[in-house]
Amino acid sequence: MKLCELLRFKRTSAGVVPAVVIARLRLPAPPDVVEQLFVDFGVADHIQAQFGQLDFHRVAWELRSFAVDDLARARLYRCSRDFEELVEDRRREARDGGIDAIAQRYRDPKVVTTWREKKTWARNPLAHVLGDDDVLHWIEGQNRLGYLLGLVDRGDIDAKSQHTVWCMSQTHELAVGAEAWREVLRSEHMPFTDWLVLAQGDDSPRGRYGSALVAAEFHDRRSFSEDLDGAISIVGDSPDLRQLHEEWLRFVRAEGPAA
């Protein structure tokens, strides 16, 4: 399954595909990777821009240990400027304020305790190695990387220490369950009205209908239906709306591109 196919699925009020739905997709990845990548950020723009066309049933994950010098050379595939700025901001925070600065941002005692006692992150970040340069390309965990480098700068963590990262590599073998998502999509696809709302603000028929639904606060109506009839009850019937419904049907049936 290509990551972009996640865009076809329904989402929670937080804008993510529900974890129970992700679990049914039979993704060949450790639970920690599934949660960090597919649940937390699977439909996020920056992740889709990087990995939307990657088939994650042709991917393997391995927990590997890296020296601080290797981690300091990490880059983000595309979007590198934003990545470098975020890492540098967090590095500066940790260099100036130490672990207390991390505690200001993260209220989870486990996160702070792990930094203090184990001198590393509480949760392994995600990365992959591209080509022969052996440079890590970061996927998730920019804050953690910045904090680690900042704590090394101030001497709180040994510059020669090793830290573990979930590393992704592409394989030629197709994992079991590669087509499971199609069956799950039948019952867990994105509702028509949500699909319209995602385009709100766009200068297009879809965007205009989406904006109209938001303006009408349609989600607050208890009896509201999320299908074509529900949309018609709010914004009225029209050939444009029915044409959009046909487009949506192709989208949720995976009869065209997901993005």
N, C-alpha and C positions, 0 to 999 in steps of 0.2 A: 504494500500500500504506500503510495506516495503521500508525503505529509500534507500536500495541498488538499487531499480528499477530506481531511478533517473539517475543512471549511463548509462542507455540505451538512454537517451534523448540528443538531439543536444545541443551544448553550444555556448556561445558568444565568441568573441575574448578574453574576460577576463577569460574564462574558467568556467563560471557558466551557469546553465540552465536559459534561459530567464524568467524574472518575468511574462511575459504574458502567458508563457507555464505553469509555476507553478500555476498560478491563475486558470487554467482549471482543475487542478487535484482534486479540491474540498477537500482540506485538512482541517480537523476540528481543526483549530488553529486561534488565533487572528492575524490580519494583521501584527502586529509588530513581532510576533514569526515567521510567514511565511517568512518575509523578512530576519530576522537575521539568521534563521536556514536553511531554504530550499533554498532561493535565494543566500545568501552570502556564505554559507558553506555546502550546501547539498551534494556536490560531493567531498568535501575536504577529504583527506586521514584520518585525525584524527577524523573527525565526522563519517565517514563510518566505521572506526575501532571500534568505540564505539556503534553506533546505526544502522549500516547497516541492521541488521536482525530484527529490531524493526518495527512492523506494526503501522504506525502513524495514521491509522484509528481506532486504539484501544487505543488512548491516549487522555487525557483531560488536559487542561491548566487552571491554576488558578493563579491570582495575589495575592501573599502572602507577608506579612511583616515579616522581621527577624531582630533580634538584632545583633549588631556588633559582639558579642561573637560567635553567631551561624555562621555568615558569615566567621569569621576567621578560623573556623574549616572545611570549605569547601574543598572538594577533587575533583579530576577528575577521573571518572571511567576509569581504565587503564591509560596509559600515565601520571601517577601522577607526576613523577619526572620533566618532562618538564613543567607541569602545575605549580608546586610549584616554580620552578626557575623563570618562567615568572612573577608570582604574586609577588614574592619577589623582582625582579628587579623593577617592577612598584611601589611597596611599598617604596623601597629605594628612588626612584626618587621623589615621593610625600613627603616623610618624610624630605628629604634634601632641596627640592626646592619649596614645597607647590604647590598652584594652578598655579603659574607661570610656573612650570615644566610641568604641564598638558597642559598649553596653548602652550608650545613649540612643543608638539606633535600633538595637535588637533587645527586646525585653525578655526573650526566651533564655532562662537561666542556663540551659544546656549549651547554647551557643557560646555564652561568655565563659562558662566554666571550662569548656573544651579549649578555648584559646588560652586561658590562664594555665591550665594544668597540663594539657597535651601539646600545647604550642602549635596547633594546627586548626584547620576548620572542622566544624562538627559534621558537615555534610560534604561529600566529595563532589566537586564541580564536574562539568561535562566538557569534553574537548575532543578534537581529532587531529591527526597529522596528515597533511597534504603533501604529496610529492616526495622528493628525496631530501628536502632541506631539514627534515626532522624538527620543524618549528611547530609548536602547538597552536592550533586554531581553536579559540575558545568558543563554546556554545552557550553555556550558562554558568554563572558564578563570578561575574565581574567584580561585585562587591568583595567577595571572599579573596579574590586574587589581589585586589588593591590593599586590603587590610593586611594580608600576609606580607606583602612587600614593604608596607609601612612599618610593621613590627620588626622586620629584619633591619630596616634602615636605622631604627632607634636602638637596636641591640637586644630586643626582647626575645627574638627568635634567632637561632643560629643560622648564619648565612650558608652553611654547608648542609643544612637539614634537608630531608626528603619529605614529600607530601603526595598523597594519593589522589588520582583523578580518574574518573570514568572516561575511557578513551574509545572512540568509535572508529571502526574501520569498515570499508565496503567489502562485500564478498560476492562471488559469482553464484553462490548457491541460494536458491529461493527458500526461505523458511516456511515451515508448515503454517497454514492459516492465512496465507497471503490474500485470499479472496473473501475472508470472513467479514470484512467491512461492508461488502455489498449487501449481505443479508441483514446486518445490523442497521444499515441505512434505511431499510424499508420501514422500520418502526421508530427510528431515532433521528429522522431527518429534520432539518431546520423548517419551522412553520413558515407559511407564506408571508404572514405579516412581519415576522422577525426579519425575513429576507429583505422585505421592503424597507424596514426601519434601518437596516445596516447601511443603506445608501442615502439616508437622510442628509440633506444639505447639498447633494450633488445636483448639478443642472441637467437633469434627465427626468423622464417620466417616472422611473423607479424612485429616484431621489425625492421628487415632489410628493409622491404618494407616501413615501416613508416619513417625510416631514409632516404631512397632514395627519398621519396616524399619531405621531408623537405629540403634536399640538392638541389632539383630541384626548390625550391621556388614555389611550385605548386599553392599556394594560390594567388600569384601575377598574375596569368594568367587569364585574364578576361573571356576567352571562356572555362575555365576548368570546366569539369563536375565532380561531387563528387561521381559518381557511379563507377561501374566496368570499363566501357569504359574509363572514365577519368583516372583511375589509370593505365590502360593498355597504354594509350597514353603517359604516363610519364615513367613508369618503364618496359613496355613491357609485353606481354602475357606469361603466364606459368601455368602449372598445380597447382603449389603451390598457386599462386595468386587466381586462381579460387576456390581452396579448402578453402582459407581464406574467400572468398566472401560467400561461403555456411555457414561457421561458423558465419560470421557477420549477415547473414539473420536469423539464429536461435537466435542470440543475440537480434536483434531488434524486433523479433516476440515474445520475451519472452518465448522461447521454452527451455531455459536452465538457469543456474545461471547467475546473473547479474555481480557478482564480479569474 
